[in-house]
């Protein structure tokens, strides 16, 4: 598949604008106003359509509210239910198919305030920022944005990001062994540029994954958010509420929202959120 350079550039620009507006939201309380579109366009150096595309996504996600004639305001906090049966166990989902990656962008840059808070590091500290398109059996399935502390992984290469298991690369080549991840999943829709990359129409349903991964020493090693095609996934949560004598099934394939990795499951009481690849609807 040949990547559309214009679509890729539009997605990356919208992503940077989205992160800037997210930072404004996180600095405020529910009901607080954010600057006007004209002010934000001037401060961020982007066009109004680009800004509106990012703001529209945050409105759909329930983080912003537009009020006609008044402006944009931080939305009320969401009610969150944590589906965890036992904090000492972690079981990963699986999905079928042959998964590959195509790099859209890789840069080393300062973490910034928002990502720095996620990774518990200084805003001036350096991170590897990676945007990549994930494909299954050659078809585009997800857009992933990764943020990895540069001091932990000094020489992350394009080959590691496009070939093989990223978590295996971290363990074998960089002595970073992942141990635990906290991940949220929300419904959303794709923009036109994202739809072009994912080969779906604008406003098609999608799943937004956000994850913070830590290693065996408790250090944050990766903050990532990913946009997965909604027409190809359904999420099934399996809750085991008591001990089981059955051996866990073999782990194979890709984990939706979570790259293949060596997370250790040491307790029979587990929670598994399973993503299943489906035929197009």
Backbone as CSV, one residue per row, in Angstrom:
resi,resn,N_x,N_y,N_z,CA_x,CA_y,CA_z,C_x,C_y,C_z
1,UNK,0.838,-1.194,0.000,0.000,0.000,0.000,0.869,1.238,0.000
2,UNK,0.584,2.223,-0.860,1.317,3.474,-0.917,0.634,4.510,-0.040
3,UNK,1.399,5.124,0.872,0.844,6.097,1.795,0.661,7.438,1.104
4,UNK,-0.512,8.028,1.264,-0.817,9.337,0.709,-0.109,10.398,1.555
5,UNK,0.868,11.106,0.953,1.670,12.073,1.703,0.811,13.232,2.215
6,UNK,-0.140,13.695,1.403,-0.992,14.812,1.823,-1.865,14.411,3.009
7,UNK,-2.454,13.220,2.932,-3.287,12.741,4.033,-2.457,12.552,5.297
8,UNK,-1.248,12.011,5.143,-0.373,11.810,6.289,-0.026,13.134,6.952
9,UNK,0.331,14.150,6.139,0.666,15.461,6.686,-0.495,16.102,7.407
10,UNK,-1.702,15.966,6.847,-2.890,16.544,7.475,-3.183,15.879,8.817
11,UNK,-3.034,14.555,8.883,-3.273,13.834,10.127,-2.290,14.274,11.202
12,UNK,-1.008,14.403,10.833,0.011,14.766,11.805,-0.177,16.195,12.301
13,UNK,-0.549,17.111,11.411,-0.792,18.489,11.825,-1.995,18.552,12.764
14,UNK,-3.087,17.848,12.407,-4.260,17.830,13.264,-3.934,17.217,14.623
15,UNK,-3.048,16.217,14.634,-2.669,15.572,15.878,-1.941,16.547,16.799
16,UNK,-1.058,17.379,16.245,-0.345,18.350,17.064,-1.301,19.402,17.627
17,UNK,-2.272,19.818,16.810,-3.265,20.778,17.283,-4.110,20.146,18.383
18,UNK,-4.520,18.889,18.187,-5.317,18.176,19.190,-4.585,18.121,20.527
19,UNK,-3.281,17.822,20.506,-2.517,17.750,21.744,-2.458,19.105,22.439
20,UNK,-2.333,20.180,21.651,-2.283,21.518,22.239,-3.610,21.870,22.908
21,UNK,-4.724,21.555,22.266,-6.030,21.849,22.855,-6.271,20.952,24.070
22,UNK,-5.832,19.688,24.002,-5.956,18.796,25.158,-5.232,19.369,26.377
23,UNK,-4.073,19.967,26.140,-3.341,20.552,27.258,-4.130,21.698,27.880
24,UNK,-4.791,22.511,27.033,-5.636,23.582,27.558,-6.777,23.015,28.404
25,UNK,-7.367,21.922,27.934,-8.470,21.293,28.662,-7.999,20.784,30.022
26,UNK,-6.844,20.126,30.030,-6.349,19.519,31.269,-5.909,20.568,32.295
27,UNK,-5.648,21.789,31.841,-5.276,22.872,32.755,-6.501,23.546,33.374
28,UNK,-7.694,23.192,32.894,-8.916,23.853,33.337,-9.852,22.875,34.048
29,UNK,-10.911,23.442,34.599,-11.932,22.641,35.276,-13.171,22.550,34.396
30,UNK,-14.044,21.561,34.635,-15.294,21.477,33.872,-16.064,22.794,33.922
31,UNK,-16.536,23.227,32.761,-17.283,24.473,32.681,-16.441,25.673,32.327
32,UNK,-15.113,25.573,32.455,-14.232,26.687,32.089,-14.178,26.840,30.570
33,UNK,-14.044,28.070,30.129,-13.942,28.354,28.695,-12.509,28.155,28.225
34,UNK,-12.364,27.813,26.950,-11.050,27.812,26.315,-11.038,28.961,25.305
35,UNK,-9.867,29.396,24.855,-9.798,30.527,23.927,-10.620,30.282,22.662
36,UNK,-10.983,31.369,21.997,-11.784,31.290,20.777,-10.991,30.648,19.644
37,UNK,-11.718,30.224,18.597,-11.058,29.626,17.439,-10.055,30.597,16.823
38,UNK,-10.429,31.867,16.717,-9.523,32.849,16.120,-8.240,32.963,16.927
39,UNK,-8.374,33.008,18.255,-7.192,33.108,19.112,-6.316,31.863,19.004
40,UNK,-6.947,30.696,19.025,-6.176,29.451,18.940,-5.470,29.314,17.600
41,UNK,-6.144,29.707,16.507,-5.503,29.648,15.190,-4.250,30.519,15.158
42,UNK,-4.340,31.706,15.756,-3.196,32.612,15.774,-2.070,32.060,16.645
43,UNK,-2.427,31.526,17.809,-1.406,31.020,18.730,-0.729,29.763,18.196
44,UNK,-1.483,28.899,17.519,-0.935,27.628,17.038,-0.425,27.703,15.617
45,UNK,-0.733,28.803,14.910,-0.254,28.961,13.549,-0.875,27.994,12.567
46,UNK,-2.182,27.738,12.729,-2.869,26.797,11.833,-4.120,27.455,11.274
47,UNK,-4.666,26.855,10.234,-5.887,27.366,9.629,-7.100,26.994,10.472
48,UNK,-8.204,27.678,10.250,-9.418,27.379,11.001,-9.949,25.972,10.706
49,UNK,-9.932,25.482,9.436,-10.383,24.099,9.196,-9.559,23.070,9.964
50,UNK,-8.237,23.286,10.047,-7.398,22.347,10.791,-7.755,22.353,12.270
51,UNK,-7.940,23.566,12.828,-8.315,23.667,14.234,-9.676,23.029,14.479
52,UNK,-10.642,23.294,13.595,-11.987,22.754,13.797,-12.002,21.240,13.732
53,UNK,-11.151,20.662,12.873,-11.096,19.199,12.786,-10.662,18.607,14.120
54,UNK,-9.648,19.237,14.753,-9.181,18.741,16.054,-10.228,18.981,17.136
55,UNK,-10.849,20.166,17.133,-11.858,20.481,18.133,-13.079,19.588,17.975
56,UNK,-13.484,19.321,16.711,-14.628,18.443,16.472,-14.402,17.073,17.088
57,UNK,-13.183,16.575,16.981,-12.874,15.261,17.553,-13.024,15.289,19.071
58,UNK,-12.577,16.385,19.702,-12.669,16.491,21.155,-14.104,16.695,21.616
59,UNK,-14.931,17.335,20.777,-16.356,17.468,21.092,-17.027,16.101,21.030
60,UNK,-16.730,15.338,19.965,-17.305,13.992,19.822,-16.865,13.097,20.974
61,UNK,-15.614,13.279,21.419,-15.093,12.466,22.518,-15.648,12.890,23.871
62,UNK,-16.416,13.983,23.896,-17.024,14.418,25.149,-16.114,15.214,26.056
63,UNK,-15.033,15.786,25.498,-14.097,16.570,26.303,-14.370,18.065,26.212
64,UNK,-15.002,18.503,25.124,-15.355,19.904,24.925,-16.839,20.018,24.613
65,UNK,-17.414,21.176,24.934,-18.808,21.477,24.607,-18.841,22.812,23.874
66,UNK,-19.521,22.853,22.724,-19.729,24.106,22.000,-21.086,24.680,22.401
67,UNK,-21.111,25.960,22.704,-22.372,26.650,22.992,-22.504,27.804,22.011
68,UNK,-23.556,27.768,21.202,-23.739,28.762,20.147,-23.768,30.180,20.719
69,UNK,-22.919,31.035,20.162,-22.861,32.424,20.580,-22.045,32.673,21.826
70,UNK,-21.579,31.591,22.493,-20.813,31.765,23.731,-19.382,31.276,23.611
71,UNK,-19.166,30.177,22.889,-17.811,29.673,22.736,-17.694,28.208,23.084
72,UNK,-16.479,27.799,23.458,-16.190,26.398,23.755,-15.800,26.266,25.225
73,UNK,-16.296,25.187,25.842,-16.099,25.007,27.275,-15.661,23.565,27.563
74,UNK,-14.918,23.412,28.658,-14.500,22.085,29.094,-15.735,21.312,29.547
75,UNK,-15.902,20.114,29.034,-17.078,19.308,29.344,-17.013,18.766,30.769
76,UNK,-18.156,18.327,31.257,-18.216,17.699,32.578,-17.400,16.418,32.577
77,UNK,-16.866,16.062,33.729,-16.052,14.860,33.839,-16.889,13.617,33.530
78,UNK,-16.247,12.649,32.889,-16.936,11.406,32.553,-17.019,10.490,33.770
79,UNK,-18.066,9.674,33.789,-18.187,8.637,34.808,-17.391,7.436,34.326
80,UNK,-16.421,7.014,35.120,-15.511,5.943,34.718,-15.720,4.719,35.589
81,UNK,-15.869,3.575,34.942,-15.958,2.298,35.654,-14.723,1.489,35.309
82,UNK,-13.961,1.109,36.314,-12.728,0.373,36.091,-13.013,-1.125,36.152
83,UNK,-12.886,-1.799,35.029,-13.184,-3.235,34.958,-11.939,-4.047,35.286
84,UNK,-11.610,-4.091,36.573,-10.443,-4.841,37.039,-10.884,-5.728,38.181
85,UNK,-10.696,-7.028,38.018,-11.114,-7.955,39.066,-10.045,-8.167,40.120
86,UNK,-8.777,-7.946,39.739,-7.697,-8.107,40.705,-6.481,-7.377,40.172
87,UNK,-5.885,-6.498,40.970,-4.799,-5.661,40.490,-3.478,-6.419,40.360
88,UNK,-3.422,-7.641,40.860,-2.168,-8.370,40.773,-2.057,-9.161,39.492
89,UNK,-3.097,-9.107,38.634,-3.077,-9.911,37.421,-3.312,-9.042,36.210
90,UNK,-2.744,-9.456,35.084,-2.923,-8.704,33.854,-2.912,-9.688,32.698
91,UNK,-4.014,-9.774,31.977,-4.115,-10.705,30.859,-4.392,-9.927,29.589
92,UNK,-3.698,-10.269,28.521,-3.774,-9.500,27.288,-4.765,-10.078,26.291
93,UNK,-5.424,-9.208,25.507,-6.281,-9.664,24.416,-5.448,-10.091,23.218
94,UNK,-6.109,-10.723,22.293,-5.432,-11.177,21.093,-6.304,-10.895,19.878
95,UNK,-5.673,-10.785,18.743,-6.402,-10.624,17.493,-5.646,-11.353,16.395
96,UNK,-6.399,-11.847,15.426,-5.795,-12.652,14.375,-5.203,-11.775,13.285
97,UNK,-4.508,-12.417,12.349,-3.982,-11.716,11.192,-2.493,-11.445,11.292
98,UNK,-1.919,-11.134,10.134,-0.499,-10.780,10.061,-0.368,-9.262,10.157
99,UNK,0.231,-8.778,11.252,0.321,-7.349,11.526,1.664,-6.788,11.087
100,UNK,1.629,-5.655,10.380,2.830,-4.949,9.958,2.656,-3.462,10.249
101,UNK,3.747,-2.710,10.115,3.710,-1.280,10.407,4.351,-0.493,9.273
102,UNK,3.830,0.716,9.038,4.430,1.683,8.119,4.648,2.985,8.882
103,UNK,5.884,3.460,8.921,6.181,4.689,9.639,5.627,5.900,8.903
104,UNK,4.950,6.769,9.642,4.510,8.053,9.117,5.461,9.163,9.542
105,UNK,6.007,9.036,10.756,6.925,10.054,11.272,7.672,9.496,12.467
106,UNK,8.939,9.876,12.607,9.720,9.567,13.803,10.622,10.765,14.067
107,UNK,10.543,11.291,15.301,11.337,12.450,15.690,11.743,12.317,17.154
108,UNK,12.831,12.995,17.516,13.218,13.134,18.909,13.033,14.594,19.282
109,UNK,12.250,14.850,20.328,11.866,16.213,20.667,11.563,16.310,22.157
110,UNK,11.436,17.523,22.703,11.074,17.660,24.117,9.688,17.072,24.386
111,UNK,9.512,16.499,25.576,8.245,15.847,25.907,7.084,16.828,25.932
112,UNK,7.321,18.049,26.403,6.227,18.993,26.576,5.491,18.711,27.881
113,UNK,4.623,19.651,28.262,3.969,19.547,29.566,3.053,18.337,29.662
114,UNK,2.218,18.127,28.655,1.202,17.073,28.750,1.831,15.676,28.735
115,UNK,2.680,15.391,27.748,3.313,14.079,27.668,4.278,13.889,28.838
116,UNK,4.933,14.981,29.266,5.816,14.888,30.416,5.077,14.433,31.656
117,UNK,3.856,14.950,31.850,3.053,14.494,33.000,2.728,13.018,32.870
118,UNK,2.381,12.580,31.672,2.042,11.162,31.473,3.232,10.260,31.815
119,UNK,4.429,10.666,31.366,5.614,9.832,31.525,6.409,10.162,32.788
120,UNK,5.884,11.088,33.612,6.525,11.494,34.863,7.963,11.968,34.612
121,UNK,8.092,12.906,33.683,9.401,13.438,33.339,9.281,14.933,33.073
122,UNK,10.423,15.613,33.041,10.438,17.045,32.791,9.918,17.360,31.389
123,UNK,9.185,18.474,31.226,8.741,18.868,29.876,9.904,19.061,28.912
124,UNK,11.099,19.372,29.443,12.264,19.576,28.582,12.984,18.283,28.239
125,UNK,12.664,17.189,28.940,13.321,15.912,28.669,12.958,15.431,27.268
126,UNK,13.847,14.674,26.657,13.666,14.257,25.267,12.893,12.945,25.194
127,UNK,12.030,12.860,24.192,11.296,11.630,23.908,11.437,11.298,22.424
128,UNK,11.210,10.034,22.103,11.021,9.621,20.713,9.526,9.685,20.413
129,UNK,9.154,10.496,19.446,7.755,10.577,19.005,7.633,9.796,17.711
130,UNK,6.687,8.873,17.692,6.517,7.993,16.538,5.054,7.973,16.122
131,UNK,4.796,8.180,14.846,3.462,7.965,14.277,3.598,6.865,13.245
132,UNK,2.739,5.859,13.334,2.834,4.763,12.374,1.457,4.225,12.034
133,UNK,1.355,3.707,10.835,0.134,3.075,10.354,0.274,1.581,10.554
134,UNK,-0.736,0.965,11.192,-0.722,-0.477,11.433,-1.637,-1.151,10.426
135,UNK,-1.153,-2.229,9.840,-1.902,-2.957,8.833,-2.036,-4.412,9.249
136,UNK,-3.167,-5.035,8.883,-3.354,-6.458,9.113,-3.659,-7.101,7.777
137,UNK,-2.852,-8.099,7.432,-2.957,-8.756,6.124,-2.942,-7.731,4.992
138,UNK,-2.151,-6.661,5.181,-1.997,-5.649,4.149,-3.018,-4.536,4.147
139,UNK,-4.074,-4.638,4.965,-5.118,-3.616,5.004,-4.895,-2.694,6.198
140,UNK,-5.025,-1.364,6.014,-4.822,-0.435,7.130,-5.844,-0.656,8.225
141,UNK,-5.369,-0.693,9.474,-6.248,-1.007,10.596,-6.211,0.040,11.692
142,UNK,-5.064,0.720,11.883,-4.956,1.655,12.998,-3.862,2.674,12.728
143,UNK,-3.999,3.824,13.384,-2.945,4.836,13.417,-2.491,4.932,14.861
144,UNK,-1.188,4.776,15.095,-0.647,4.783,16.447,0.324,5.958,16.616
145,UNK,0.252,6.575,17.798,1.166,7.658,18.158,1.872,7.252,19.445
146,UNK,3.183,7.007,19.370,3.952,6.524,20.510,4.880,7.616,21.027
147,UNK,5.071,7.623,22.360,5.990,8.546,23.022,6.845,7.718,23.970
148,UNK,8.148,7.634,23.697,9.059,6.781,24.456,10.203,7.639,24.995
149,UNK,10.500,7.591,26.307,11.613,8.385,26.859,12.930,8.056,26.166
150,UNK,13.603,9.097,25.676,14.843,8.878,24.935,15.968,8.382,25.835
151,UNK,15.936,8.716,27.134,17.012,8.263,28.009,16.930,6.775,28.296
152,UNK,15.746,6.178,28.111,15.610,4.730,28.289,15.964,3.980,27.020
153,UNK,15.615,4.561,25.881,15.840,3.912,24.586,16.531,4.946,23.703
154,UNK,17.841,4.993,23.781,18.581,6.075,23.129,18.554,5.978,21.610
155,UNK,18.536,4.785,21.078,18.717,4.616,19.629,17.596,3.781,19.011
156,UNK,16.358,4.152,19.282,15.217,3.473,18.672,15.272,3.667,17.161
157,UNK,15.205,2.580,16.399,15.394,2.650,14.954,14.088,2.447,14.191
158,UNK,14.097,2.884,12.940,12.934,2.689,12.083,12.645,1.209,11.881
159,UNK,13.702,0.399,11.785,13.516,-1.031,11.566,12.787,-1.677,12.744
160,UNK,13.105,-1.259,13.968,12.438,-1.813,15.144,10.957,-1.458,15.156
161,UNK,10.618,-0.295,14.624,9.238,0.170,14.633,8.417,-0.419,13.497
162,UNK,9.067,-0.925,12.471,8.352,-1.469,11.318,8.373,-2.987,11.279
163,UNK,9.318,-3.588,11.963,9.472,-5.038,11.869,9.508,-5.672,13.252
164,UNK,8.823,-6.803,13.384,8.886,-7.584,14.612,8.065,-7.003,15.748
165,UNK,8.345,-7.470,16.931,7.633,-7.143,18.164,8.370,-6.018,18.870
166,UNK,7.734,-4.853,19.000,8.392,-3.702,19.610,8.813,-4.001,21.038
167,UNK,7.958,-4.664,21.820,8.308,-4.941,23.210,9.466,-5.938,23.304
168,UNK,9.553,-6.860,22.359,10.710,-7.750,22.326,11.979,-6.974,22.008
169,UNK,11.876,-6.010,21.086,13.033,-5.167,20.778,13.474,-4.393,22.019
170,UNK,12.506,-3.847,22.764,12.848,-3.094,23.968,13.585,-3.973,24.970
171,UNK,13.124,-5.234,25.101,13.734,-6.146,26.057,15.110,-6.623,25.602
172,UNK,15.204,-7.052,24.341,16.423,-7.699,23.862,17.509,-6.705,23.461
173,UNK,17.115,-5.545,22.936,18.116,-4.596,22.428,18.367,-3.417,23.352
174,UNK,17.399,-3.149,24.255,17.533,-1.957,25.091,17.423,-2.258,26.587
175,UNK,17.315,-3.527,26.954,17.233,-3.945,28.363,16.069,-3.280,29.093
176,UNK,14.964,-3.056,28.385,13.759,-2.494,28.978,12.669,-3.555,28.888
177,UNK,12.261,-4.094,30.030,11.277,-5.181,30.063,9.942,-4.660,30.585
178,UNK,8.925,-4.626,29.721,7.630,-4.101,30.124,6.950,-5.070,31.086
179,UNK,6.131,-4.494,31.979,5.508,-5.314,33.012,4.013,-5.067,33.134
180,UNK,3.569,-3.815,33.010,2.178,-3.492,33.288,1.739,-2.339,32.384
181,UNK,0.436,-2.301,32.078,-0.113,-1.198,31.289,-1.503,-0.860,31.810
182,UNK,-1.802,0.430,31.813,-3.148,0.907,32.112,-3.689,1.514,30.825
183,UNK,-4.821,1.006,30.367,-5.336,1.406,29.060,-6.822,1.736,29.134
184,UNK,-7.211,2.801,28.436,-8.618,3.162,28.306,-9.029,3.032,26.850
185,UNK,-10.323,2.790,26.627,-10.876,2.632,25.282,-12.146,3.457,25.194
186,UNK,-12.239,4.300,24.151,-13.420,5.129,23.961,-13.851,5.093,22.503
187,UNK,-15.150,5.242,22.248,-15.619,5.333,20.857,-15.364,6.740,20.311
188,UNK,-15.105,6.835,19.018,-14.934,8.120,18.351,-15.240,7.929,16.875
189,UNK,-14.967,8.947,16.065,-15.111,8.850,14.614,-13.838,9.386,13.976
190,UNK,-13.608,9.034,12.711,-12.388,9.460,12.032,-12.623,10.753,11.261
191,UNK,-11.580,11.550,11.152,-11.612,12.726,10.294,-11.419,12.290,8.850
192,UNK,-11.507,13.248,7.933,-11.313,12.907,6.516,-9.900,12.398,6.274
193,UNK,-8.898,13.078,6.841,-7.513,12.662,6.628,-7.250,11.286,7.236
194,UNK,-7.787,11.048,8.438,-7.622,9.728,9.057,-8.331,8.664,8.242
195,UNK,-9.513,9.002,7.714,-10.237,8.058,6.875,-9.466,7.700,5.625
196,UNK,-8.761,8.690,5.051,-7.951,8.409,3.858,-6.841,7.417,4.173
197,UNK,-6.216,7.569,5.331,-5.158,6.637,5.712,-5.695,5.250,6.048
198,UNK,-6.875,5.211,6.676,-7.449,3.933,7.109,-8.352,3.304,6.055
199,UNK,-8.552,4.008,4.946,-9.370,3.501,3.841,-10.828,3.299,4.263
200,UNK,-11.360,4.296,5.005,-12.767,4.295,5.393,-13.320,5.703,5.168
201,UNK,-14.640,5.870,5.060,-15.220,7.201,4.867,-15.041,8.096,6.086
202,UNK,-15.069,9.391,5.847,-15.038,10.364,6.943,-16.197,10.101,7.907
203,UNK,-15.950,10.314,9.188,-16.925,10.117,10.271,-17.274,8.644,10.501
204,UNK,-16.475,7.739,9.962,-16.677,6.323,10.273,-16.360,6.064,11.742
205,UNK,-17.023,5.094,12.370,-16.751,4.801,13.788,-15.351,4.261,13.988
206,UNK,-14.788,4.587,15.135,-13.441,4.129,15.464,-13.343,3.946,16.973
207,UNK,-12.292,3.273,17.393,-12.003,3.079,18.813,-10.705,3.801,19.139
208,UNK,-10.751,4.623,20.174,-9.577,5.371,20.610,-8.982,4.685,21.839
209,UNK,-7.766,4.158,21.692,-7.046,3.521,22.788,-6.017,4.509,23.341
210,UNK,-5.905,4.573,24.656,-4.854,5.362,25.299,-4.207,4.489,26.360
211,UNK,-2.866,4.416,26.356,-2.191,3.456,27.228,-0.907,4.048,27.801
212,UNK,-0.658,3.757,29.068,0.614,4.058,29.705,1.223,2.744,30.169
213,UNK,2.429,2.458,29.700,3.105,1.195,29.984,4.292,1.444,30.902
214,UNK,4.463,0.583,31.904,5.604,0.678,32.807,6.424,-0.602,32.749
215,UNK,7.685,-0.500,33.182,8.557,-1.669,33.146,8.590,-2.346,34.512
216,UNK,9.454,-3.355,34.646,9.522,-4.130,35.878,10.047,-3.321,37.052
217,UNK,10.623,-2.141,36.767,11.112,-1.258,37.825,10.119,-0.135,38.128
218,UNK,8.943,-0.199,37.492,7.916,0.796,37.731,8.098,2.089,36.971
219,UNK,9.013,2.138,36.003,9.254,3.354,35.232,8.325,3.412,34.024
220,UNK,7.708,4.552,33.752,6.940,4.674,32.500,7.877,4.554,31.307
221,UNK,7.550,3.660,30.392,8.413,3.458,29.229,7.713,3.808,27.926
222,UNK,6.390,4.032,27.975,5.675,4.310,26.734,4.311,4.910,27.051
223,UNK,4.016,6.024,26.407,2.654,6.553,26.382,2.218,6.535,24.933
224,UNK,1.054,5.937,24.672,0.612,5.802,23.287,-0.892,5.974,23.210
225,UNK,-1.346,6.626,22.157,-2.771,6.576,21.846,-2.921,6.156,20.399
226,UNK,-3.962,5.385,20.147,-4.145,4.730,18.861,-5.591,4.860,18.412
227,UNK,-5.777,4.987,17.115,-7.108,5.060,16.524,-7.324,3.807,15.686
228,UNK,-8.260,2.956,16.121,-8.536,1.685,15.445,-9.870,1.753,14.702
229,UNK,-9.922,1.154,13.543,-11.144,1.128,12.741,-12.283,0.445,13.482
230,UNK,-13.411,1.169,13.597,-14.554,0.600,14.305,-15.294,-0.457,13.522
231,UNK,-15.146,-0.451,12.189,-15.868,-1.438,11.393,-15.179,-2.794,11.388
232,UNK,-14.005,-2.871,12.002,-13.276,-4.128,11.994,-13.036,-4.690,13.384
233,UNK,-13.563,-4.055,14.405,-13.327,-4.525,15.760,-14.601,-4.576,16.579
234,UNK,-14.645,-5.517,17.477,-15.587,-5.477,18.585,-14.803,-5.893,19.819
235,UNK,-15.120,-5.333,20.939,-14.399,-5.599,22.182,-15.275,-6.458,23.090
236,UNK,-14.719,-7.563,23.566,-15.409,-8.462,24.483,-14.600,-8.537,25.765
237,UNK,-15.225,-8.241,26.895,-14.535,-8.300,28.183,-14.872,-9.609,28.881
238,UNK,-13.853,-10.314,29.307,-14.036,-11.564,30.052,-13.588,-11.342,31.490
239,UNK,-14.481,-11.578,32.432,-14.171,-11.428,33.847,-14.166,-12.800,34.510
240,UNK,-13.044,-13.159,35.112,-12.947,-14.378,35.907,-12.927,-13.953,37.370
241,UNK,-13.967,-14.290,38.114,-14.138,-13.750,39.457,-13.627,-14.678,40.555
242,UNK,-13.062,-15.803,40.167,-12.518,-16.707,41.165,-11.393,-17.529,40.593
243,UNK,-10.679,-18.278,41.408,-9.560,-19.103,40.933,-10.031,-20.125,39.913
244,UNK,-9.154,-20.462,39.001,-9.452,-21.464,37.982,-8.298,-22.440,37.902
245,UNK,-8.630,-23.716,37.714,-7.589,-24.732,37.574,-7.158,-24.933,36.129
246,UNK,-7.856,-24.259,35.216,-7.523,-24.418,33.810,-6.268,-23.621,33.477
247,UNK,-5.424,-24.201,32.631,-4.225,-23.500,32.175,-4.623,-22.392,31.220
248,UNK,-3.934,-21.247,31.245,-4.269,-20.159,30.330,-4.006,-20.568,28.895
249,UNK,-4.802,-20.075,27.922,-4.586,-20.429,26.519,-3.277,-19.855,26.035
250,UNK,-2.685,-20.457,24.990,-1.432,-19.923,24.443,-1.651,-18.529,23.888
251,UNK,-0.633,-17.661,24.038,-0.740,-16.296,23.571,-0.152,-16.195,22.161
252,UNK,-0.989,-15.797,21.241,-0.553,-15.655,19.860,-1.172,-14.400,19.284
253,UNK,-0.554,-13.890,18.228,-1.159,-12.805,17.480,-0.953,-11.445,18.102
254,UNK,-1.622,-10.463,17.514,-1.510,-9.060,17.921,-2.568,-8.728,18.958
255,UNK,-2.252,-7.820,19.853,-3.172,-7.387,20.884,-3.723,-6.022,20.494
256,UNK,-5.014,-5.884,20.221,-5.564,-4.601,19.774,-5.246,-3.482,20.756
257,UNK,-4.674,-2.397,20.253,-4.316,-1.287,21.096,-3.010,-1.490,21.825
258,UNK,-2.585,-2.750,21.998,-1.343,-3.060,22.695,-0.455,-3.866,21.763
259,UNK,0.722,-3.345,21.394,1.627,-4.120,20.549,1.980,-5.428,21.229
260,UNK,2.315,-6.480,20.473,2.689,-7.752,21.092,3.800,-7.528,22.098
261,UNK,3.699,-8.137,23.268,4.725,-7.920,24.278,4.711,-8.984,25.343
262,UNK,5.700,-8.929,26.205,5.876,-9.955,27.223,5.388,-9.445,28.564
263,UNK,4.054,-9.290,28.700,3.479,-8.974,30.000,3.308,-10.290,30.747
264,UNK,3.676,-10.301,32.005,3.638,-11.531,32.788,2.347,-11.619,33.571
265,UNK,1.670,-12.753,33.488,0.431,-12.997,34.235,0.731,-14.030,35.313
266,UNK,0.791,-13.601,36.569,1.258,-14.478,37.642,0.146,-14.957,38.559
267,UNK,-1.096,-14.545,38.315,-2.176,-14.873,39.245,-3.342,-15.442,38.465
268,UNK,-4.033,-16.466,39.003,-5.147,-17.056,38.260,-6.365,-16.168,38.172
269,UNK,-6.453,-15.112,39.008,-7.599,-14.213,38.959,-7.274,-13.112,37.959
270,UNK,-7.911,-13.118,36.795,-7.513,-12.218,35.724,-8.687,-11.494,35.128
271,UNK,-8.359,-10.422,34.447,-9.312,-9.690,33.621,-8.737,-9.624,32.230
272,UNK,-9.522,-10.008,31.243,-9.062,-9.926,29.860,-10.056,-9.138,29.045
273,UNK,-9.572,-8.131,28.324,-10.402,-7.394,27.383,-9.960,-7.810,25.997
274,UNK,-10.796,-8.510,25.291,-10.377,-9.158,24.052,-10.902,-8.406,22.851
275,UNK,-10.017,-8.045,21.936,-10.409,-7.387,20.694,-10.432,-8.402,19.577
276,UNK,-11.478,-8.404,18.790,-11.646,-9.400,17.755,-11.717,-8.716,16.402
277,UNK,-10.869,-9.135,15.470,-10.939,-8.618,14.119,-12.103,-9.254,13.401
278,UNK,-12.948,-8.429,12.771,-14.111,-8.928,12.075,-14.016,-8.591,10.596
279,UNK,-14.865,-9.211,9.806,-15.050,-8.785,8.434,-15.703,-7.422,8.414
280,UNK,-15.459,-6.629,7.359,-16.087,-5.315,7.254,-17.587,-5.421,7.276
281,UNK,-18.232,-4.434,7.921,-19.682,-4.469,8.059,-20.334,-3.914,6.805
